Amino acid sequence: MAVIKNTTAIKSSPKHLLGIQNLSILQAKKILEEAKSFIKLNRSKSKKLDLLRGKTQINLFFEPSTRTQSSFDLAGKRLGADVMTMNMGNSALKKGETLIDTAMTLNAMHPDLIVIRHQDSGAPNLLSQKVNCPVINAGDGRREHPTQALLDALTIINRKNKIEGLKIAICGDILHSRVARSNIYLMNMLGAEVNVIAPKTLMPNSIEKLGVKAFTNMKKGLDGCDIVMMLRLQNERMQGSFLPSKREYYEYFGLTPEKLKYANKDALIMHPGPMNRGVEIDTKLADDINVSLVKEQVELGVAVRMACLKMYCK
Amino acid sequence: MKEKIFINAKIIDPSQNIDEKGCLIIDNNGKVKAIGKDIKKNDVSPSVEIIDLKNNLLIPGIVDMKAFVGEPGFEYKENFRTLSQAALAGGVTSIVTMPNTNPIIDNVSMVDFIIRRGRDKASVNLFPCAALTKQMEGKLMTEFGLLSDKGIIGFSDVKKTVQNTETMARIMNYASDLGVLIMQHTEDFELSKNGCINEGEISNRLGLEGISQVAEKIIIERDLTLLSEYPCRYHINKISSKKSLEVIEKNKKNGKKFSVGVSINNLSLNENDIGDFKTFLKLSPPLRLEDDRVALVEGIKNGLIDVIVSDHTPEDEESKRLPFAQAATGAIGIETLLPLALEMYHNNSLPLNKIIETLTINPSKILKINKGTLKPGSDADICVLDLEAPWVVKADSLKSKSKNTAIENRKLQGKILMTFLNGELVFNQ
C-alpha cells in the first residue's frame, strides 16, 4: 500500500470548509497543490492509502446527487476512511426531525468528518456550529459548492498551467447556481478575470459586486475568453417562467461550435454536470476531447476531494 | 389613590409642545391634574406623595402600534403577563396587539375572549386588532362594524397582504363609510415568493432568495391609488425602503391622508448585520441597505413616517434554530423600543422631541385614542427615564418569554427608571 506522509497540513487551517468565501488564497493553493499529488495516485494500479485509517466520514446528502456523492465516497475510501453515506431525502426530515437534531444524533456517533449537501443555503454553517468534527460543504442551496470550484481550478491548472491572467466565462443559470458563485470567488482569488453570461431573468441583481462583468450576449461575453464554463439549466429550480422556451434559450445561450468561435482559439469548455445536451450545450461539442474538459473534471474531482478530506480531517 | 407630584422633572410632551423643566401632579383618580414649569411643589398640600426625579426625563407612556401577544394559541412564545412585564420595563403603557393568533381573531366571540383575558392577565392598556379578512386569507372581509363595536381598534392581516385588488378596493370602500382603521402589510407575494432577505449583494453571497424593494412599493402604489377613490383611514404598517418613501412623499405632498409606520429594526439595523445567517435578523419587511436605513430616519425627520413600532414578534428557539430559509420571521423588541430609538438622538440623527412624538402622540392620533399625552385630564401613563445611562442588551435579562432579540450585545444609552399606569407605579428599575 502506497503511503504519502502527512507533512503538508497547514497548522492554522480553519476547521470547516464551508465555502470559498471563507477560504484564504494560501489555503486554496494548498488544497490544489495537495490534490496534484493524488491525480497520479488515482491513475495508478494501487489507489488505496491509509492516511485516514480508523477515521469515520459521514456523507449527509439531503439533496439527490450522483457525481458529488460518489466522488466524496470514493475519495474517503481511497484514503482509507470508513465512509457512511446517508441519503436524507426520505428519512429523518419526513419524520419531522430538524437539521440540528440530525446533527446531534450523528455527533453522538463520533464521526471525524461530515460532508453535507443541503437544499438550504447556510445549512452547513448551522451544522458546523453543532458538531465537534470538521464539516465540508458539498453544496448548499444556491450559495456555495467549494469543492466543485476547487476541482474546476485544478482542471484548468492541469491544462493551462495557471489561472492567473486567464479570462473565464461562466454562462447560464447564474441566479440559481452555487457552482457559479464558488467559481466567481475562487477564480477571482486566483487572479483570473471573470465574465458571467445569462439572460436577464437568470442573472442575479447586483452580481457585479462579486467582482465580475455581466453580459447578456454570448458574443460579447465570450470575447477573449480562455475557459468557457457552462452551467446546467436547472429545471427543478425553475419555479416560475424564467424563460420562454428551451428552444429560445439554446438559440441565444446554448454553446455551439459557432458561438465558441467568439472565445479564444484555444478556449476550453467545462461543465459541472449533469448536462442537458441540446439545451445549454451542443452534444458533439460536449464530447469533443479537444475542447471539452468535462471528463477530466470528474476525474480530478476525486483528487480534490481527497485533498480536502486529508487536510480537514484532524 | 393618593395624589402624587413629580418634581425636578425634565418633561417632554410633544402633544402640548412641552419641553421644559417642571412638575407634574397626578390626582387621586390617576389622571394628570397639572403639568409644566409653572407648577411648584408648594401648589399641593403637604400630604401629597413627592417623587423627586432629579432631572431625569418624564414623557408620556409609549404607545406601541404593533406587537404580537401569543394568546391564544402561542402561549409558549409569549402571554399577556410576560408581554406586559416586557412592555412596562420598556416604558410602553399601551399596546396594539395583532390578531394572527390561533385561532385567528376574526369574529366577535374571539374578541370577547381576548378582551376578557387581557383584562384579567395584562397590566397594560391593550388595543386589540382584528383580522382584515376572514382567516387572513385575503378573500372575504371581516365584520368591521360589529368588531369595532366590541372594541377592536383596527384591522390588519399582520404578515399577510390582501393580494387581490378587487377585494382590497371593496374593503377600503366599505371601511371608508364606517371610519375604521385599515392597517396594511405591504408586500406583493408573487414578487417576494420564497424571499428571506433584501435582494442584492448580501442575498447573492448568502445564496438566499431576495425580496425586492418593488414588492413593497407596488402594493403601496396600488393602495394609495385606491385610497383616492375610497378615502378610508389607511395605515401602512412598516415600510423598509427608500423607494417606498418616494411614493409616500409624492402622495403626501398631493394632500392624500394616510399614515405610515416603520419598525425600529429597520431604523437601527441594515442587511449587513445578518452576517453569517443570523436567523434572529430574519425580519419582515427585511433589513435593507444602509442607504435605506438613513432614508427612513430622514423620513421620520421630515414627517413622511408617522410612527415607530417595535414589531414585537416573539419566537421560540425551535422556530429560529433552523436553516435561514426555514426559520421563522421576526424579533422581539417591545422592551428595547425606546432605548433603541434614543440611539438616533444620541448619534444626532433625530431631535429627541421627534422621536417621542412618533412613539406617543402620533400613534394615538392615528388610533384615535386618548393616550400618548399628558394633557390635564388624561390618564397618567408615564415613563421616567435616565436619558444618558449606558447599558448592554442581554437576551437573558429581557422579560419576554422568547429571547429572539435582534440586538443582542448592543450598547445602548437611555434606561427606563419607572413606569406609571393610571398614576400607579407599575415598573421600578
Interface residues (C-beta under 8 A of the other chain):
Chain A: Q21 T98 L99 I100 H118 D120 S121 G122 A123 N125 L126 D140 G141 R142 R143 E144 R178 R181 P204 N205 S206 I207 K209 L210 Q239 G240
Chain B: K193 N194 E199 G200 E201 S203 N204 R205 L206 G207 L208 E209 G210 S212 D276 F277 E318 R321 L322 P323 F324 A325 Q326
